[in-house]
Amino acid sequence: MNASIVDLRHKTKQILEALDRRETVSVLYHGKVKGRLVPVAPADRKKVQASAFFGMRMKDRTPVAEVMQALRGGRYRDL
């Protein structure tokens, strides 16, 4: 897709839709290509279960609220 400088301002939605369709958009200035907008590669989404930290405290049955309170500590910590 080609887009002029004016198109970038007035047709932003259509340009973003073209990027969603994985199209490269050439930006034209006085009819000459000044640059290209290239869609970003989709993020490699991993499942939570693939994390090394998932289930690391599985055997510990302490409620989550208590664990978080212990990690955060109080407002004033005793030295």
MODELLER restraints for C-alpha pairs under 7 A, 6 or more apart:
rsr = mdl.restraints
at = mdl.atoms
rsr.add(forms.Gaussian(group=physical.xy_distance, feature=features.Distance(at['CA:1:A'], at['CA:23:A']), mean=6.96, stdev=0.5))
rsr.add(forms.Gaussian(group=physical.xy_distance, feature=features.Distance(at['CA:1:A'], at['CA:24:A']), mean=6.46, stdev=0.5))
rsr.add(forms.Gaussian(group=physical.xy_distance, feature=features.Distance(at['CA:1:A'], at['CA:25:A']), mean=4.81, stdev=0.5))
rsr.add(forms.Gaussian(group=physical.xy_distance, feature=features.Distance(at['CA:1:A'], at['CA:26:A']), mean=6.21, stdev=0.5))
rsr.add(forms.Gaussian(group=physical.xy_distance, feature=features.Distance(at['CA:2:A'], at['CA:25:A']), mean=5.58, stdev=0.5))
rsr.add(forms.Gaussian(group=physical.xy_distance, feature=features.Distance(at['CA:2:A'], at['CA:26:A']), mean=4.73, stdev=0.5))
rsr.add(forms.Gaussian(group=physical.xy_distance, feature=features.Distance(at['CA:2:A'], at['CA:27:A']), mean=6.09, stdev=0.5))
rsr.add(forms.Gaussian(group=physical.xy_distance, feature=features.Distance(at['CA:2:A'], at['CA:28:A']), mean=6.86, stdev=0.5))
rsr.add(forms.Gaussian(group=physical.xy_distance, feature=features.Distance(at['CA:3:A'], at['CA:25:A']), mean=6.76, stdev=0.5))
rsr.add(forms.Gaussian(group=physical.xy_distance, feature=features.Distance(at['CA:3:A'], at['CA:26:A']), mean=6.10, stdev=0.5))
rsr.add(forms.Gaussian(group=physical.xy_distance, feature=features.Distance(at['CA:3:A'], at['CA:27:A']), mean=5.07, stdev=0.5))
rsr.add(forms.Gaussian(group=physical.xy_distance, feature=features.Distance(at['CA:3:A'], at['CA:28:A']), mean=5.93, stdev=0.5))
rsr.add(forms.Gaussian(group=physical.xy_distance, feature=features.Distance(at['CA:4:A'], at['CA:27:A']), mean=5.63, stdev=0.5))
rsr.add(forms.Gaussian(group=physical.xy_distance, feature=features.Distance(at['CA:4:A'], at['CA:28:A']), mean=4.62, stdev=0.5))
rsr.add(forms.Gaussian(group=physical.xy_distance, feature=features.Distance(at['CA:4:A'], at['CA:29:A']), mean=6.05, stdev=0.5))
rsr.add(forms.Gaussian(group=physical.xy_distance, feature=features.Distance(at['CA:5:A'], at['CA:27:A']), mean=6.84, stdev=0.5))
rsr.add(forms.Gaussian(group=physical.xy_distance, feature=features.Distance(at['CA:5:A'], at['CA:28:A']), mean=6.52, stdev=0.5))
rsr.add(forms.Gaussian(group=physical.xy_distance, feature=features.Distance(at['CA:5:A'], at['CA:29:A']), mean=6.27, stdev=0.5))
rsr.add(forms.Gaussian(group=physical.xy_distance, feature=features.Distance(at['CA:19:A'], at['CA:39:A']), mean=5.33, stdev=0.5))
rsr.add(forms.Gaussian(group=physical.xy_distance, feature=features.Distance(at['CA:22:A'], at['CA:39:A']), mean=5.77, stdev=0.5))
rsr.add(forms.Gaussian(group=physical.xy_distance, feature=features.Distance(at['CA:23:A'], at['CA:39:A']), mean=6.86, stdev=0.5))
rsr.add(forms.Gaussian(group=physical.xy_distance, feature=features.Distance(at['CA:24:A'], at['CA:36:A']), mean=6.73, stdev=0.5))
rsr.add(forms.Gaussian(group=physical.xy_distance, feature=features.Distance(at['CA:24:A'], at['CA:37:A']), mean=5.76, stdev=0.5))
rsr.add(forms.Gaussian(group=physical.xy_distance, feature=features.Distance(at['CA:24:A'], at['CA:38:A']), mean=4.86, stdev=0.5))
rsr.add(forms.Gaussian(group=physical.xy_distance, feature=features.Distance(at['CA:24:A'], at['CA:39:A']), mean=6.50, stdev=0.5))
rsr.add(forms.Gaussian(group=physical.xy_distance, feature=features.Distance(at['CA:25:A'], at['CA:36:A']), mean=5.55, stdev=0.5))
rsr.add(forms.Gaussian(group=physical.xy_distance, feature=features.Distance(at['CA:25:A'], at['CA:37:A']), mean=4.98, stdev=0.5))
rsr.add(forms.Gaussian(group=physical.xy_distance, feature=features.Distance(at['CA:25:A'], at['CA:38:A']), mean=6.62, stdev=0.5))
rsr.add(forms.Gaussian(group=physical.xy_distance, feature=features.Distance(at['CA:26:A'], at['CA:33:A']), mean=6.35, stdev=0.5))
rsr.add(forms.Gaussian(group=physical.xy_distance, feature=features.Distance(at['CA:26:A'], at['CA:35:A']), mean=5.97, stdev=0.5))
rsr.add(forms.Gaussian(group=physical.xy_distance, feature=features.Distance(at['CA:26:A'], at['CA:36:A']), mean=4.41, stdev=0.5))
rsr.add(forms.Gaussian(group=physical.xy_distance, feature=features.Distance(at['CA:26:A'], at['CA:37:A']), mean=6.34, stdev=0.5))
rsr.add(forms.Gaussian(group=physical.xy_distance, feature=features.Distance(at['CA:27:A'], at['CA:33:A']), mean=5.69, stdev=0.5))
rsr.add(forms.Gaussian(group=physical.xy_distance, feature=features.Distance(at['CA:27:A'], at['CA:34:A']), mean=5.72, stdev=0.5))
rsr.add(forms.Gaussian(group=physical.xy_distance, feature=features.Distance(at['CA:27:A'], at['CA:35:A']), mean=5.24, stdev=0.5))
rsr.add(forms.Gaussian(group=physical.xy_distance, feature=features.Distance(at['CA:27:A'], at['CA:36:A']), mean=5.72, stdev=0.5))
rsr.add(forms.Gaussian(group=physical.xy_distance, feature=features.Distance(at['CA:28:A'], at['CA:34:A']), mean=5.66, stdev=0.5))
rsr.add(forms.Gaussian(group=physical.xy_distance, feature=features.Distance(at['CA:48:A'], at['CA:54:A']), mean=6.83, stdev=0.5))
